[in-house]
Amino acid sequence: MAKKRHHHEEHIDETWLIPYADLLTLLLALFIVLFASSTVDAKKFEMLSQSLSNAFNGGTGVLQQPSPTPTPVPRSSDNSPSDPSQTVTPQPTKEQQEKAQQEQEEQEELEKLKKNMDQYILQNGLEDQFETQLLPEGLKIVIRDLAFFQSGSADIRPEARNLGVAMSHLLSAYPRKVIVSGHTDNVPISSGQYSSNWDLSTERAVNFLHVLLSNGNLNPANFSATGYGEFQPVAPNDTVEHRGQNRRIEVFIQKKTF
């Protein structure tokens, strides 16, 4: 009886794959160490340690970990200065330079007008009755009411008209928008001619405006008058002196805008 032949399938020996995979893992770890060594810090070491730990312990693969180094941000230009102190300040445009020059000239003209007005006040001994103030918006001239008006009256004193005329000549050399405003204290008006301090302050402003515009060199379109009564005091109405400060005429010369 013939013997049965037993055929055994031969299997390929794959045991070499295990050390080969370990070798690849070690090489990958080496490349990561070399890559991170150029910019080493504590955070990169921690990320690298976690990556290797996951790789050897069967966790998340090394290639699945985030990059141990931040992605470099490209510079907008190779010529850009790295030092903020070296940043070049943009130069003003021609229009900006011209505007700055005009504003400077305007400021100088108002300063000159104030100087001329102060000289006139000093020469005529009017320091107690006139005051000039140079403000960011223009030049303000304050006139105490007794310099021009009798108490409770809007009629300008005859001897005070010359002061108004002199002021008009100074203003004619510097044409600007001008606002004349009248102000009173809070004492109720006792004259039957005016129903309120508001009426009195308004008529005083208008009458003074007429004196200024008697100078034909002034353009009436640049002038306006208004009355505020007792409602814009510069001092409390608690003493005779303070009430005297509130009774006033203000001439405001507006600064030109560009």
Summary of the structure (lengths in Angstrom):
residues: 258
radius of gyration: 45.2
end to end distance: 126.8
largest distance: 163.3
contacts: 633
relative contact order: 0.10
helix: 46%
strand: 13%
